[in-house]
Every structure is written in C-alpha cells, then in structure tokens.
C-alpha cells in the first residue's frame, strides 16, 4: 500500500511540473485545495492508464521499439497522456492536454520528474 501511495504522489508531482512548465497542459480549479485534489485524481487515472493500457500497447508495438531503438516510447507516453486527458474529460476532472506535440513534451517531462522522484522517495512495501 505504501508503494502505491508513493507512486501516486510521484505521478502527481510529475504532472504538476508538466502543468507548471507547459501552457497547453491545463489544470483548473477554484482554489489550491481543489487543484491539489484534482491533481491526485488525475495521477490515479494516469497510473491506471499506465498499468492497464501501456503494457498492451508496448506488446503490440514491440517491432517498432526494436526498429526505432526505443524512441517510440516517447510516442507511447504521449498517447498515454492524451488518453488520460480524454478520460479526465469524461470523468469531469479539469485536466486537459492540447495537441500531440504538447503530449510528447509533457510525457518526457513527466518521465524525467517521475524518475527523479522515485529515486528520492522510499520504494518499499
């Protein structure tokens, strides 16, 4: 359970950095508490998408991983971020990613920040 909480907090922090750095990734809310709650819910949706959908997409695109020497990972991460944005729209969460290239840069930022936070935060059950 502790590992799940740590990963959710790391995802929320990484998403917050992406929202802060990129104008076309938006998170709206009335006050800071509502934004923080929305960010945690978006991190849960993002984690669920990465847990359920990403492995299937990676298996289906395995030849492209070999062909592009792993650079297709940027596209897969962007698609997962766009899927998260779409799901958040359906769940009435105020998180939106505008455009594919914004999702590519956002996915790169989220990957780097999430990796850095996983290095710093404890990772035990």
TORVOFI-85366 format. One record per residue (C-alpha): residue number from 0; residue in three letters; x, y, z. Coordinates in steps of 0.001 Angstrom, whole numbers, plus 524288, in hexadecimal, padded with zeros to 5 digits. Layout:
BEGIN
rec seq->NUM, type->ALA, x->X, y->Y, z->Z
...
END
This chain:
BEGIN
rec seq->0, type->UNK, x->80000, y->80000, z->80000
rec seq->1, type->UNK, x->80B2F, y->80934, z->80337
rec seq->2, type->UNK, x->8113A, y->806AA, z->7F5D0
rec seq->3, type->UNK, x->8044A, y->80A33, z->7EF39
rec seq->4, type->UNK, x->8037C, y->816FE, z->7F6D4
rec seq->5, type->UNK, x->81190, y->81A70, z->7F3A3
rec seq->6, type->UNK, x->80F5B, y->81801, z->7E519
rec seq->7, type->UNK, x->802D5, y->81FF9, z->7E52B
rec seq->8, type->UNK, x->80998, y->82B51, z->7EC00
rec seq->9, type->UNK, x->814EE, y->82A87, z->7E26D
rec seq->10, type->UNK, x->80B7E, y->82A92, z->7D6E1
rec seq->11, type->UNK, x->80421, y->8361C, z->7DCAE
rec seq->12, type->UNK, x->810D0, y->83D96, z->7DE70
rec seq->13, type->UNK, x->81531, y->83A74, z->7D09B
rec seq->14, type->UNK, x->80807, y->83E97, z->7CB1B
rec seq->15, type->UNK, x->808BD, y->84B35, z->7D306
rec seq->16, type->UNK, x->81608, y->84E60, z->7CD20
rec seq->17, type->UNK, x->810CB, y->84BE0, z->7BF68
rec seq->18, type->UNK, x->80508, y->854A9, z->7C208
rec seq->19, type->UNK, x->80E1C, y->85F20, z->7C761
rec seq->20, type->UNK, x->817B7, y->85E9A, z->7BBEA
rec seq->21, type->UNK, x->80E74, y->85D1E, z->7B05C
rec seq->22, type->UNK, x->8039E, y->866C1, z->7AD5A
rec seq->23, type->UNK, x->7FBEE, y->85CE4, z->7A550
rec seq->24, type->UNK, x->7FA8F, y->85347, z->7B08E
rec seq->25, type->UNK, x->7F056, y->85929, z->7B95E
rec seq->26, type->UNK, x->7EB02, y->85628, z->7C6CD
rec seq->27, type->UNK, x->7E05A, y->85F3D, z->7CB7D
rec seq->28, type->UNK, x->7D9AC, y->860C9, z->7D875
rec seq->29, type->UNK, x->7D3B6, y->86ACB, z->7E181
rec seq->30, type->UNK, x->7DE57, y->86A2B, z->7EBCC
rec seq->31, type->UNK, x->7EB08, y->86340, z->7EEF0
rec seq->32, type->UNK, x->7E48D, y->8585D, z->7F6AC
rec seq->33, type->UNK, x->7DB7C, y->8550E, z->7EB59
rec seq->34, type->UNK, x->7E6FB, y->85531, z->7E1DE
rec seq->35, type->UNK, x->7EED1, y->84C39, z->7EACE
rec seq->36, type->UNK, x->7E36B, y->842BA, z->7EC0C
rec seq->37, type->UNK, x->7E15D, y->842ED, z->7DD47
rec seq->38, type->UNK, x->7EFE2, y->840A0, z->7DB42
rec seq->39, type->UNK, x->7EF8D, y->83495, z->7E406
rec seq->40, type->UNK, x->7E3A4, y->82F50, z->7DCCC
rec seq->41, type->UNK, x->7EA55, y->831CC, z->7CFB9
rec seq->42, type->UNK, x->7F671, y->82ABA, z->7D4E0
rec seq->43, type->UNK, x->7EDCE, y->81F20, z->7D864
rec seq->44, type->UNK, x->7E7DF, y->81F0D, z->7CAB3
rec seq->45, type->UNK, x->7F575, y->82065, z->7C4B5
rec seq->46, type->UNK, x->7FA80, y->81526, z->7CCFF
rec seq->47, type->UNK, x->7EEE9, y->80CBE, z->7C92F
rec seq->48, type->UNK, x->7F0F4, y->80FA5, z->7BABD
rec seq->49, type->UNK, x->7FF67, y->80C66, z->7BBE3
rec seq->50, type->UNK, x->7FC47, y->7FFE0, z->7C340
rec seq->51, type->UNK, x->7F168, y->7FAEC, z->7BA48
rec seq->52, type->UNK, x->7F367, y->80071, z->7ACAC
rec seq->53, type->UNK, x->801F7, y->8031C, z->7AB5A
rec seq->54, type->UNK, x->80679, y->7F4D5, z->7AC30
rec seq->55, type->UNK, x->7FCD2, y->7F0FB, z->7A189
rec seq->56, type->UNK, x->80168, y->7FC0B, z->798BE
rec seq->57, type->UNK, x->80FA9, y->7F879, z->79B41
rec seq->58, type->UNK, x->80D49, y->7EA4D, z->79768
rec seq->59, type->UNK, x->805FE, y->7EE34, z->78B16
rec seq->60, type->UNK, x->8108D, y->7F7E2, z->78712
rec seq->61, type->UNK, x->81C33, y->7EF67, z->78AD6
rec seq->62, type->UNK, x->821AE, y->7EF0E, z->77CD5
rec seq->63, type->UNK, x->82198, y->7FDF5, z->77CCF
rec seq->64, type->UNK, x->82923, y->7FE10, z->789A2
rec seq->65, type->UNK, x->833BD, y->7F606, z->78321
rec seq->66, type->UNK, x->83365, y->7FDAC, z->7766E
rec seq->67, type->UNK, x->83431, y->80B0D, z->77D00
rec seq->68, type->UNK, x->83D81, y->806A2, z->787CA
rec seq->69, type->UNK, x->8336E, y->80A46, z->79210
rec seq->70, type->UNK, x->8301F, y->817EE, z->78D3E
rec seq->71, type->UNK, x->8221C, y->8138E, z->78B19
rec seq->72, type->UNK, x->82129, y->81441, z->799EC
rec seq->73, type->UNK, x->81F73, y->822FA, z->7988B
rec seq->74, type->UNK, x->813A4, y->820CB, z->78FD1
rec seq->75, type->UNK, x->80DF0, y->81667, z->798D9
rec seq->76, type->UNK, x->80F92, y->81F62, z->7A4AB
rec seq->77, type->UNK, x->8091E, y->82A7C, z->79D16
rec seq->78, type->UNK, x->7FDB2, y->821B6, z->79984
rec seq->79, type->UNK, x->7FC1D, y->81D9C, z->7A7BC
rec seq->80, type->UNK, x->7FBE7, y->82BF3, z->7ABC2
rec seq->81, type->UNK, x->7F1CF, y->82F18, z->7A145
rec seq->82, type->UNK, x->7E99A, y->82378, z->7A598
rec seq->83, type->UNK, x->7EA73, y->82857, z->7B39A
rec seq->84, type->UNK, x->7E604, y->835CC, z->7AF1F
rec seq->85, type->UNK, x->7DA86, y->82FD1, z->7A7D0
rec seq->86, type->UNK, x->7D69B, y->8275B, z->7B377
rec seq->87, type->UNK, x->7D795, y->8330C, z->7BC98
rec seq->88, type->UNK, x->7CE5D, y->83A58, z->7B394
rec seq->89, type->UNK, x->7C4B1, y->82F0F, z->7B477
rec seq->90, type->UNK, x->7C637, y->82EA9, z->7C352
rec seq->91, type->UNK, x->7C421, y->83D6C, z->7C430
rec seq->92, type->UNK, x->7D1D9, y->8400A, z->7C955
rec seq->93, type->UNK, x->7D78C, y->84CF2, z->7C4F3
rec seq->94, type->UNK, x->7E406, y->847C5, z->7BEA9
rec seq->95, type->UNK, x->7E681, y->849B1, z->7B024
rec seq->96, type->UNK, x->7F1D5, y->84770, z->7A6D8
rec seq->97, type->UNK, x->7F0E1, y->84F25, z->79A44
rec seq->98, type->UNK, x->7F761, y->84885, z->78EAF
rec seq->99, type->UNK, x->80060, y->83D2F, z->78BC6
rec seq->100, type->UNK, x->80D55, y->8448B, z->78C78
rec seq->101, type->UNK, x->809A2, y->84A59, z->7998F
rec seq->102, type->UNK, x->806E0, y->83C78, z->79E15
rec seq->103, type->UNK, x->81441, y->83804, z->7992F
rec seq->104, type->UNK, x->81B4C, y->842C2, z->7A0B3
rec seq->105, type->UNK, x->8125A, y->840D5, z->7AC73
rec seq->106, type->UNK, x->814D0, y->83231, z->7AC58
rec seq->107, type->UNK, x->82370, y->834AE, z->7AC0F
rec seq->108, type->UNK, x->82283, y->83E3B, z->7B76F
rec seq->109, type->UNK, x->819E4, y->834EB, z->7BF37
rec seq->110, type->UNK, x->8233E, y->82993, z->7BCC7
rec seq->111, type->UNK, x->82F33, y->83138, z->7C147
rec seq->112, type->UNK, x->828BC, y->83731, z->7CD47
rec seq->113, type->UNK, x->82236, y->82A64, z->7D105
rec seq->114, type->UNK, x->82F33, y->8233E, z->7CFFE
rec seq->115, type->UNK, x->835DE, y->82D8F, z->7D871
rec seq->116, type->UNK, x->82B1A, y->82CE1, z->7E2AF
rec seq->117, type->UNK, x->82BA9, y->81E02, z->7E2FD
rec seq->118, type->UNK, x->83A36, y->81F05, z->7E5BD
rec seq->119, type->UNK, x->837D5, y->82839, z->7F12D
rec seq->120, type->UNK, x->82B62, y->82263, z->7F6E6
rec seq->121, type->UNK, x->82B88, y->8154F, z->7FE32
rec seq->122, type->UNK, x->827AA, y->80965, z->7F636
rec seq->123, type->UNK, x->82450, y->7FE9C, z->7FFB6
rec seq->124, type->UNK, x->817BF, y->7F7AE, z->8036E
END
